[in-house]
Amino acid sequence: MKRLEKIQVMGFKAHIDDVGNTLSWIDEISIDCTIQLMNAQAVAGKKHALHATLHALDAFSEGYNIAHNLGMEICLRTSAQRQISKAINILGLKEGPMEICAVGVDCDDSIIKEMGKFFKRDDKVLIPRENTLKEIYGLSDLEIKSSGGLTSLLLEKTTLLIIDK
């Protein structure tokens, strides 16, 4: 699976003073790659982010992408939403202290080091919090149980966006 080699899913803790400035800085350092920053509390772990990223890459290669850029497509697929505004509401950055899930596609180590200057690397933020995720996505215990678990349910919802292409 060569595609997996070019995807990195990382957790960070940060204090966001200005969302616009943070996103502009990410755009500056990621000229030759894609970095998508998302609210880690709304991501059910590395597997969820990786699954969504693979579907986003497929969407672009097959021509059924919803967004115009890969980063936003990753956000849409991770949130299992078709509307960008809903995806941003769920996964977008907010000012103040944040736990961030960062997905890098085709990024070299220097870019990851650069991110480490402003964000504190902490992959523990990627551990799924069931109650938080249930609330964010409006999931019931029955849905979770019938799909084999919380992460499985969110992977399924991500996959369902493809079926509706």
MOFENMO-V607006 format. One record per residue. N is the residue number from 1. RES is the residue in one small letter. PHI is phi in whole degrees, 0 to 359 (999 if undefined). Layout:
N:RES:PHI + N:RES:PHI
This chain:
1:m:999 + 2:k:299 + 3:r:300 + 4:l:295 + 5:e:294 + 6:k:262 + 7:i:248 + 8:q:237 + 9:v:242 + 10:m:228 + 11:g:254 + 12:f:219 + 13:k:251 + 14:a:207 + 15:h:241 + 16:i:267 + 17:d:279 + 18:d:212 + 19:v:300 + 20:g:300 + 21:n:296 + 22:t:297 + 23:l:293 + 24:s:296 + 25:w:298 + 26:i:298 + 27:d:299 + 28:e:294 + 29:i:275 + 30:s:248 + 31:i:298 + 32:d:258 + 33:c:209 + 34:t:243 + 35:i:235 + 36:q:243 + 37:l:260 + 38:m:221 + 39:n:296 + 40:a:297 + 41:q:293 + 42:a:259 + 43:v:243 + 44:a:273 + 45:g:91 + 46:k:301 + 47:k:298 + 48:h:298 + 49:a:295 + 50:l:295 + 51:h:302 + 52:a:296 + 53:t:294 + 54:l:298 + 55:h:293 + 56:a:295 + 57:l:298 + 58:d:299 + 59:a:301 + 60:f:290 + 61:s:289 + 62:e:264 + 63:g:84 + 64:y:245 + 65:n:295 + 66:i:267 + 67:a:271 + 68:h:268 + 69:n:224 + 70:l:297 + 71:g:302 + 72:m:292 + 73:e:296 + 74:i:298 + 75:c:298 + 76:l:301 + 77:r:291 + 78:t:296 + 79:s:278 + 80:a:59 + 81:q:240 + 82:r:259 + 83:q:256 + 84:i:301 + 85:s:299 + 86:k:292 + 87:a:297 + 88:i:294 + 89:n:300 + 90:i:280 + 91:l:248 + 92:g:291 + 93:l:288 + 94:k:231 + 95:e:287 + 96:g:110 + 97:p:292 + 98:m:217 + 99:e:256 + 100:i:241 + 101:c:259 + 102:a:252 + 103:v:249 + 104:g:247 + 105:v:238 + 106:d:68 + 107:c:268 + 108:d:269 + 109:d:297 + 110:s:295 + 111:i:289 + 112:i:296 + 113:k:297 + 114:e:299 + 115:m:297 + 116:g:294 + 117:k:288 + 118:f:245 + 119:f:241 + 120:k:266 + 121:r:296 + 122:d:201 + 123:d:291 + 124:k:296 + 125:v:292 + 126:l:271 + 127:i:288 + 128:p:298 + 129:r:250 + 130:e:305 + 131:n:296 + 132:t:295 + 133:l:294 + 134:k:301 + 135:e:291 + 136:i:300 + 137:y:262 + 138:g:62 + 139:l:264 + 140:s:262 + 141:d:299 + 142:l:295 + 143:e:301 + 144:i:296 + 145:k:295 + 146:s:289 + 147:s:263 + 148:g:93 + 149:g:132 + 150:l:298 + 151:t:297 + 152:s:300 + 153:l:296 + 154:l:291 + 155:l:297 + 156:e:297 + 157:k:297 + 158:t:297 + 159:t:295 + 160:l:296 + 161:l:297 + 162:i:288 + 163:i:299 + 164:d:270 + 165:k:289
